[in-house]
Amino acid sequence: MAEITLKSLAHTYLPNPSSPEDYAIREMDHVWHQGGAYALLGPSGCGKSTLLNIISGLLEPSSGEVLFDGEVVNALPPEARNIAQVFQFPVIYDTMTVYDNLAFPLRNVKTPEARVHERVMEVAEVLELTGQLKRKAKNLSADEKQKVSMGRGLVREDVSAILFDEPLTVIDPQLKWKLRRKLKEIHQRFEITMVYVTHDQLEASTFADKIAVMYEGQVVQFGTPRELFETPNHTFVGYFIGSPGMNFLTVTTHQGRVMAGETLLEVGKGVHDAVAGARSDNVKLGIRPEFIEVHEQPVVGAMEARVQHAQDLGTYSIVYLTLGGTPLKARIEEGQTTPSGRAWLRFPDDRLGLYVDEFRVEFDHE
Ligand SMILES: Nc1ncnc2c1ncn2[C@@H]1O[C@H](COP(=O)(O)OP(=O)(O)OP(=O)(O)O)[C@@H](O)[C@H]1O
């Protein structure tokens, strides 16, 4: 069991890096606490696998330290780190039985056979593999093979943490849900630190208590699914979390009013003062589609927008609008009429986020 600390960690695959873009991991500090269920979420190429491989010891970082329970492990090879890694494709011995596959990591470290039996039976029970123990691994279905792969990670009692690198990629969609639940159950039972890498926000939020969102080699936010939804720290988190993602309007101030291009925005004084006080030309207001009020008629404090089209998603619709030149999406709940042609929008001040140079800045809404 371990707390994993990443200290001033950076990694580049290039021999002579000259700019931040040359780094797969830009200098970062991060702590995965003992016993936590975490997800590492981000788009393809943001550095997720690089980070996992640095933790497990498959890759040596260009700079910085990896610590397990306060001890620097940079010089330790993967086998000395007691980290189990579960990859996209199951890593099992096809010609061995399920039992022998599960027993392998224990026999490898000369565990007494009676203890091997106890642990294999315990792990098989959790993974619902008890009835399959005598079968040859090669005859199993893809999800059963992946369960064996996970079991091989779980079976050792000295495992510090389990790292899952997109473990459900090859699993049928109906079974993914079941296996995710199973992983959660395993986490609760074994209280082991787990880091689950995925580019799928649903997978991340069903598995993890806390999610690290990665973008361009940086963890831009580490928070609960609710925090990522309600207060995204970075515009990327706003876009990436939610379905559809957050709306952003590039704003300026002019004669005491907030403008999005040529369009005047109806917002309160607190929002105006915060935009006016921002020390950058890159200032955005963000609002989630769920929080835009859509009216069919003009109302006080509302802005006229054009309706482009609407998408009926059964229990709700997404309406695509333009406010001046800015495209926006708003969510219309079941029972509410979807406007056509024109609509009047209100942005409740307390639902607006201010983003300066892409990062969220808190401000007084009054
Ligand atoms: N062995 C390598 N040599 C050179 N560049 C690499 C190597 N592995 C990864 N990269 C680069 O480092 C960056 C991060 O890649 P990484 O595989 O860590 O991202 P990822 O988020 O895991 O992506 P994916 O989900 O596609 O696996 C990318 O720009 C990638 O092209």
The ligand as a Tripos MOL2 file, in Angstrom:
@<TRIPOS>MOLECULE
LIG
   31    33     1     0     0
SMALL
NO_CHARGES

@<TRIPOS>ATOM
      1 N1          8.1430    6.3780  -27.0000 N.pl3     1 LIG1
      2 C1          7.8490    7.6270  -27.3730 C.ar      1 LIG1
      3 N2          8.7310    8.3470  -28.1140 N.ar      1 LIG1
      4 C2          8.4630    9.6230  -28.4820 C.ar      1 LIG1
      5 N3          7.3230   10.2810  -28.1800 N.ar      1 LIG1
      6 C3          6.4010    9.6080  -27.4540 C.ar      1 LIG1
      7 C4          6.6140    8.2540  -27.0210 C.ar      1 LIG1
      8 N4          5.5280    7.8420  -26.3220 N.ar      1 LIG1
      9 C5          4.6700    8.9090  -26.3180 C.ar      1 LIG1
     10 N5          5.1960    9.9560  -26.9940 N.ar      1 LIG1
     11 C6          4.5800   11.2950  -27.1630 C.3       1 LIG1
     12 O1          4.3450   11.8340  -25.8700 O.3       1 LIG1
     13 C7          3.0630   12.4710  -25.8020 C.3       1 LIG1
     14 C8          2.2100   11.8270  -24.7340 C.3       1 LIG1
     15 O2          1.8920   10.4780  -25.1220 O.3       1 LIG1
     16 P1          1.1430    9.4270  -24.1810 P.3       1 LIG1
     17 O3          1.1200    8.1050  -24.8920 O.co2     1 LIG1
     18 O4          1.7220    9.4800  -22.8300 O.co2     1 LIG1
     19 O5         -0.3080   10.0540  -24.1540 O.3       1 LIG1
     20 P2         -1.6980    9.3670  -23.7750 P.3       1 LIG1
     21 O6         -2.4730   10.4520  -23.1290 O.co2     1 LIG1
     22 O7         -1.4600    8.1250  -23.0170 O.co2     1 LIG1
     23 O8         -2.2990    9.0510  -25.1950 O.3       1 LIG1
     24 P3         -3.1320    7.7590  -25.6610 P.3       1 LIG1
     25 O9         -4.4350    7.8220  -24.9360 O.co2     1 LIG1
     26 O10        -3.2600    7.9820  -27.1280 O.co2     1 LIG1
     27 O11        -2.2690    6.5860  -25.2920 O.co2     1 LIG1
     28 C9          2.4810   12.3840  -27.2150 C.3       1 LIG1
     29 O12         2.7870   13.5650  -27.9020 O.3       1 LIG1
     30 C10         3.2010   11.2030  -27.8180 C.3       1 LIG1
     31 O13         3.3110   11.3450  -29.2090 O.3       1 LIG1
@<TRIPOS>BOND
     1     1     2 1
     2     2     3 ar
     3     2     7 ar
     4     3     4 ar
     5     4     5 ar
     6     5     6 ar
     7     6     7 ar
     8     6    10 ar
     9     7     8 ar
    10     8     9 ar
    11     9    10 ar
    12    10    11 1
    13    11    12 1
    14    11    30 1
    15    12    13 1
    16    13    14 1
    17    13    28 1
    18    14    15 1
    19    15    16 1
    20    16    17 2
    21    16    18 1
    22    16    19 1
    23    19    20 1
    24    20    21 2
    25    20    22 1
    26    20    23 1
    27    23    24 1
    28    24    25 2
    29    24    26 1
    30    24    27 1
    31    28    29 1
    32    28    30 1
    33    30    31 1
@<TRIPOS>SUBSTRUCTURE
     1 LIG1         1 GROUP 0 **** ****
